[in-house]
Amino acid sequence: MPDNTRTILNVDDTEAIRYAKTRTLERAGFRVLEAGTGADALRLVAQERPDLVLLDVKLPDLSGHEVCSRIKAEHPDVLVMQVSAAHVEGRDRVKGLDSGADSYLPQPAEPDELLAAVRALLRIRRAEDRLRESEARLSAIFGQTTAGIALCGLDGRFTLVNDRYCALVGRSREELMGLTVWDITHPADVERNNVLFAGTLQEGGTGSFEIEKRYVRPDGEDVWVHNTVNLIRENGSPKAVLAVTLDIRDRRASEERQRLLARELDHRAKNMLAVVQAMLRLTRADSTAEFIQAVEGRVAALARAHTLLSASRWEGANLLSLLREELAPFLPAGGGGGRVKLRGPDVSLAPDAAQAFSMVLHELTTNAAKYGCLSVAEGRLDVSWSLGEDGRLRLTWAEAGGPPVKPPTRTGFGSTVIEHSVTGQLDGTLQQDWLATGLITTMSVPRRLVQQRPEPAPRAASGPVSLRGKRVLVVEGQALLALEMVDALEALECDVVGPAGSLEQALTVGSSDRIDAAVLDLDLRGQGVQPLAHLLGARGVPFLVSGERAGGLDLPGGPHPVLRRPFDRRQLEAALRSILRPA
């Protein structure tokens, strides 16, 4: 702030001396107020908050030392320069400075000397103000950044951490101050971390390194992070270590899924090639056309099974879907009824079992289409399956209405595939009865190859979930929307936590307060809410989401109810009741 905008209070009971000092200060461009008593001085300081008080030590009502002490107690940011013509000894200056004065100037003093002393004191104050502003900016950056920041001594002991770092490692600031970085690092990563850190301390080293490692939270969860570590030096000597930490759990999980998928695809591709190779070698036909037809049909059956497995991310293939794919030419547009009946519970086959089952069903279908019930219009096929008490899957393929059936005189490749797939690869049992009315094939496979989708348990009759007293965290970047959300929740008799307008605020509240549910703004001033979603998920807190990107982010524990904007209060109430309803 320029000097000509500074206000100085000139306090002196001698009018002539006060006038002379005022004229000197005003000519220099200062705004000057005057007081002749200690009481007037205290009143003007409270009203005007001057930048500096030029305070005579000897006043008619109060001691200048007492006035100075009271000013500093009530307004510590106001500068005080004590002046005196009578008290000029060293002990007088000591007493004045001990009373809180920022400077002490014996009188009489030349005008230039007075101005120089005032300007010097104001320069010091300007430097202090700039330093405070800089510290405030640094504190805001330190506290609000989405990265975790930690300052440690060379022994690894924490000396300073921000809120985001505390949220990442699952510990409070007070807890961390009693720990070292090695105490929270996964044991498997400590040695590598030590080697890299030792390299930064060596002469000629870069003074920094990067590492991906795991922190161990108190609940036992491993948190993958990316650390950028820099050595802090003073006068060329290492003094501390600064670590900037990013949460990379989502990325690491994605990379691990990709690695597993690549290995699985490699394994399954080799198996598929081996099956096709054996199929080509063992298929017999009277002509090239028949050979091509047989091979194409069998490869197509494998492809259909592969498609179903890919759709389920190789978790399994639905048995009914396999049957419908194979029997599609003989099914009506609706997928069932007519001459083909498909009956049984909703079960899925393990990936290895699905391919073998697909080959068996293909051979049965091909035989039925060539020689059996599917070769004539009046033929009928009934495929039924069930799960026994022992968990085994039993499937019956019953043909009727086709040409008269005779047992085969030779074993072809199709029969071999059925026999070896069921009894060999699937470790099951097979029985084929060549009745005059049609072929009956019965097979069963072990429980380990079958997954049954559980029937939904009947929901107990109950009234709507009560929202009274539920503590709901509101995270909303738009002030007016936040107020509207708070009003709507209070109308539902909820206790509102927040609203939090930034990610750092939300992480702080979300890790400390008891919360029953949360409403998250996905457009939170451009900040990603995944860290908060992970924190809430770890605490078992359900949440719903709002914002323009609602539904476009992959948040843990999803899917989550979406609150569209502008939101409807009935929709908000219904969404809250749904996430608070016991599972």
N, C-alpha and C positions, 0 to 999 in steps of 0.2 A: 504493500500500500504506500503511495507517495506521501512525503512529509506533509504537503499542503492539505491532505485530507485527515491528518492526525489531530486529535483533540487532547489538549493539555489542561489540567486543572492546576492553577497557581494558587497555593495556600500560604498566606503570610498576613500577620496581624498589623504590620506596619504598612500603611497605605502607599507611601512614597516608594518604598522598596518593591512592593508588589506591583505598582504601576510600571516601574522601570523594567522589571522582568517581563511583564506582559507585553510592553512595547517591543522589546527585543524579540520575543517569540513570534508576535504577530507580523513584524517586518520579515521574518524568515518564512512566513507562509503558514504558520500553525493556527488552528482555531483554539482560542484560549478562553477558559472559564476562570472565575475568581471566587475565592472564599477567604474570610478573615478569621474564622474560628474552626475548631476541630469538628464541632457539630455540623456546621455548614458544609464542611468538606465531606463528611460521611454521607450527608443527604445528597449532595451533587454526584458523588461516586455512584450511589445506588440508582439515581435517576438517569445520568448521562453515560455512565460506563466509559470514562475517558481512557485513552491509550496510556497516558502517563500522568502521575500526580507529582508536582514539584512542591514538596512538603517541608515547611519550616519546622524545626524541632521545637521551638518555644512558641506556644500559643496561649491565649488568655484563659481558655476553659479546659482544654485537654492537652496532655503531653503529646508532642509529635510522634513519639515512639508508640504510645497507646493507639493513636489514630492509624499509624502504619500497620500495627498488629491486627487491628480490626478490619482494615481494608483487605489485607492479605487473607484473613480468615474467611471473609465473605465473598471476595472477588479476587481470587489468586491470579487471574490473568491480567490484572491491572498493574502496570509498572509503577514503582515508587522511587523517586529520587529525593532523599532528605538533604536539606540545606540548612546551614547555621553559621552565624558570624560569631556567636559566643562559644559554641561547643566545637572546637576545632582540634582538640587533642586526639591522640591515637585511640585512647579508651572511648572517646565520644563516637568515633567512627565505628568502633567495634560494637558499641551498644546499639547504634542505629542499624547496622547490618544485621545484628542478632534479632532485632525487632521485626525483620522481614524485608527491609529496604533492599532494592536491587542495586543502588549506588548511593554514595555519600559525597556531597560537594561542599567544602568549606567556603564561606563568604568572607569578604567580598570577592566576587569573581568577575573578570572582564566579560562583556557580552559575548565575544567570540568563544571564550572558554566555556560559558554556559551552553551556548548552542552546540559546540563540539561534543560536550558531555551528553546532552539530550539526544543528538543524532546518533552517537555511538550506542547509546542504550536502545534506541529504536531499531538500529541495524541488527543488534543482537536478537531483538524480538522478531524481526522479519525472518532472520535465519532460522529461529526456533519454529516459527509458524510454517515455513516451507518444509522443515524437517518433519513436523507433525503431519502435514498434508501428505508428504511422501510416505510416511509410515502408515497413514490411514489407507492410502491406495494399495500399498503392499499388503496390508492386512486384509483388505477386501478381496484382492486377487488370491491370496493364500487361503482365505476361508471359503471362497465361492467357486473355485476351480473344480472341474469334474474329475481331476486327477488327484490321487492321494499323494501328499507331500510329507516327508519326514526328514528331520535333521538329527543326526546322531554324532556322538563323539567317535574318536578313532577306535575306541573299545566296543563300538556298536551299540552303546547305551543311548536310548532315545532322549532327546532334549526338547524337541518341538515337533508337533504333528498337527495336521488339519483334520476337520471333521470327516472328510471323505476317506482319509486313511483309516480313521477309527472305524468307519462303517465297513470298509473292506476287510479288515482283520478281525472285526467283531469284538473289539475291546475299547474301553473308555480311555480318554486321555490320561486319567489318573493311573489306570492300570499300566499303560505303556511306559509311563515315566519310571516305573520300577523294573523294566525289562530291557533286554538287548534284542537286536534284530535276529540274533541266532536263536533266541528263545521261541520265536514264532515262525521260524523257517522250517520247512519240512526236512527231517533228518537226511533224506536222500539228496537234498540239494545244498546242504551246508558246505561240503568239501569243495564243490565247484565254485560256489559263491566266495569262499575263502581264497581260492587260487586267483580269481579275477580281482578281488579286492587287494590282495598282496601286490599284484602287478601294478596297480595304480600308485602304490606308495614307493615303488622303486624309482630311483633317479632316472630321468629321461622317459618315464612313462607318460601316457596320455593324460592321466589324471581322471579318467572316466571309463566306464564300461557299461554294457547293456547285458541283461540276463532275463530269461524267462524261468520262473521258479514257482514254488508253491508256498503259500502261507498256511499254517494250521490254525483254524479258529477254535475257540474254547469248546464248541459243540462237536469237534472232530472233523468238520468239513474242510477239505483241501480247496484253497482258492488259488487258481492259476493267475499270475500277474506278470506284467512286463515292467522291469525296473530299469530306469536310466539313472546311473549313479555317478555323481561328480564329487571330486575332492575339493574342499574349500581351503584355500591357503591364506595365510596372513604373513606378510613380509617374507614370502617364499617358503614358509614352513607349513606343512599340513596341520590343520586345526580341527576340521570337522568333515562330515560326509552328508551330502544332500541327495536324497533319493526321490525321484518322481515315479509314481506307481500307477499303472493302468490295469483295469480289470479285463482279462482276456479269457474268462471262463467260456463265454459263448463261442469264441473263435476256436479254442482248444477242443471243445466238445464237437464242433463241426468238423475239425480236422481228423479227430479220432473216428467219427462216423465215416468219413471218406476213406480212411485207411482200412477200416473193417470192411467197408463195402467193396473196395478194390480187391482185397484178399478173397472175399467171398465170391465176387464175380470171376476172379481168376480160377478159383477152385471149381465153380460150377460150369464155367466154360469148358474146362478140360474134361469134366465129367460128361458134359453134353457131347463133345467131340468123340469121346470114347464110346458113348452109346450109339451115336450115328455110325461110327466106324464098324462096330459089331453088327449093327442092323444091315449095313451094306454087304458085309461078308456072309451073313447067315440067310439073307432073303433069297428064296428060290422062286423061280417063275418059268413058265413055258415059253414066254416071249419077252422081248424087250419092253413092249408096251405094258404088259402085266407087271414086270419088274419096276418100271417107273411109277406105275400107279400104286403099287404096294409101298414103295419107299416114300413117295410123296405123302401118302396118307399117314404113315408112321411119324415122319418128320413134322407134319402138321399137328399131330396129337401132342408131340413134345412142345411145339411152339405155343399151342393153346395153354398148356400147363405153365409154360414159362411166362406167358402174358399175365395169367392170374397171379402167379407168384410175384411178379414185378409190381403189380397193382397193390399188393399187400406188403411191399418192401421185403419180400422173402420171409415173411413171418408165417405163411401157410396159404393153402388154397382151399376154397370152399368146395365141399363135395358136390352139392347141388349145382354149383356153377360149372364144375367139370362135366357133369352129366349133361347139362343143357348145352354146353359148347359142343360136345361130341354128338349128341342126338339132335342138334339144331335142324337138320334137313327133315326130320320126321315129327317135329313139334309144330303146333299151330303158332300164329303170330303172338299169342298171349304167353307162350313159353310152357304150357302144360295142358293136361287134359287130352281128349281125343284118343288115339290108338296107343299112346305112350303115357304111362303113369309113373310119377316120381314121388316117392313118399319116404319121409324120415326126418329126424331132428336136424337142427342147424349145427353142423360140425365142420371143422376145418382139418385138413391133413397137413402134417409136417412137410417142409419143403422136399426132403428126400423121398417121402412117401407119395407126394403129389405126382411126380414124374412117372413113377412106376404105376400108380393107379391110372394115370392118363393112358399109358400104353395098354394096360389091361382092358380098360373101357373101349379103347379104339379097336382092339382085336375082336372083342365081343360084338361091337356094333358092325364091324366089317363082315363078320361071319353071319350076323342076323340079316344084314342087307343083301348078302349074296345067296345064302341058302336057307335062312330062317324066317322068322315072323315078319321082318321088315322088307322081305322080298315080294310080298303080296299085299294088296290093298286091305284085305280083311284081317291081316295079322295084328296081334296085340303084344305089347311089352309092358311088364310091370316090374319096376325096380324099386325095392324097398330096403331100408337099412335101419338099424337100431343099435343102441349101446347097452350091453349087458351089465349085470351087477358087477362083473369083474372089470368093467371099463373097456372091454374089447368091442371093436366095431364089427358088426355082422351085416353083410350085404347080400341080398338075394336078387339074381337076375332071372326072371321067369318069362319065357317066351310061350306064346300060344297062338293058334290060328294060322300057322304057317304050313308049308309043305310037310309031308311025313318026315320024321326025323330018324336017321340011322346013325349009330355010333361010327366015328371015322375009322377007316381001315389003316390009315397011316398018320403019323404025327407031323404036322406041318410047322412052319416057323411061328405062325400065330399062336398055336397051342403051346409051343415051347415058351414063347414070351409070357403067356398067361401063367403057366406052371412055375417058371423060374422067378417071375416077378413077385407072385404071391408067396410062394413057399420059401424062396431064397431071399430076395432083396427085402421083402416086407416081413419076413419071419412069421408068415401067417399060415392058415389052413385053406385048402381048396377042395371042393367037391363038385363034380359035373355029372348030372344025370341026363342021359339022352333018352328022354321019354318020347313016346310016339306023338304026344300032343305038343311037344316043344322042349327045347333045352332049358334045364334048370341049373344055374350055376350059383353055388353058395360059397362065400369066402368070409374069412374073419382075419383081422390084424390086431396086433397088441395095442394096449391102451396108450403107450408112449408115443404112438404115431398119430394120435387123434386129440383134437382140442374141441370141446363143446362150449358154445357160447352159453353162459349161465342165463337162466330165465330171470327176468327182473323180479326182485322181491316185492310183494304187495306193500304199498305204502300204508302205514298205519294212519287211520283217520285222525286228523288233528286240525286245529284251527290255524289261522295264518300266524306266521312268525311275528312276535312282538318286536317293535323297533324302539320302544321306550327305553331310554337309558343306554342304548347302544352307542359306543364311542366310534364315530366315523371320521376318518382323516380325509380332509378335502385338499387336493393338490390342484391348483388352478392358476394359470399365468395371467388370465384376464381379470382385472379387479372387479368389474361389474358382474361378470359371470360367477365369480367366487362369492360375492354378496348374495346373488340370487340362489346359489346352491346352499349357502348357509341358512338362508331364510326357509327354503324348502325342507331341509333336514330338521330344523328346529320345529317346524310345523308338524313333523312326524314324531316329535318328542325325542329326537336323537341328541346326544351330546357331541357337538362338533369339535374336532381337534384341528386347529389351524384357523383359517386356510393358509397353506404354504404356497408362496408364489415362486419359489425357486427350488431347484433340485437339492441344494445344500440344506435349505430349511427342512425340506421333506425328509431327507435322510436323517437329519438330527432328531426330528420329532418321531419318525418312524422307527428309530432304534431305541428310543428311551421310554415313550409313553405306552400305556395299555391301549390297544386299538382292536376293535371288533371287525371293522371293515374299512375300505378306502375307495375313493373316487379319484382316478388318475387322469390328468389332462395330458394327452400324448403330444400336444403342440406346446410344450412348456418352454416358451421362449427359445426354441431351437435346441433345447437340451434333451438328450436321450433319457428316457425314464427306466431303461432296463436295470440299472443298479438298484433303483428303488423297488422295482418289481421283484428282483432277486431277494432283496432284504425282506419284503413282505412275505414272499413265498417261504423263506427260511423260518419265519416266525409263525407260519400257518395262518396269515391274515388274508382273507378273500378280498378281491377288489374287482371293480368294474371300470371301464375305460370310456373316455369321451374325447372328442376332437376330430379334426378333419381326417387324420390318419388312422382313425379307429378301425381296427380289423386288418391294417396293413403291416403290423409289426408282429414278430414272433416272440411273444412274452412267455416266460415260464409259467407252468401250471394252467395253460389255456385249454380251450378257448374261454374268454371272459365276456360277460354281458357288455354290450355296447350301448352307450347312451348318446343318441343322436342330438345334434344341435339344430335349432333351439330345442332344449329338452322339455319333455312333458313330465309334470310332477308325478302323474300316475305311473309313467314308465319308470321313473327313478324309484318310486316305492316298490314296484313289482321286482325290479332288478335287485334291489337291496334284500328283499325278502328271499329271493331265489338263492343268493350267495350265502345268506345267513342260515338257510334251512339245513338242519343236520343231514349228513349223507345217509 
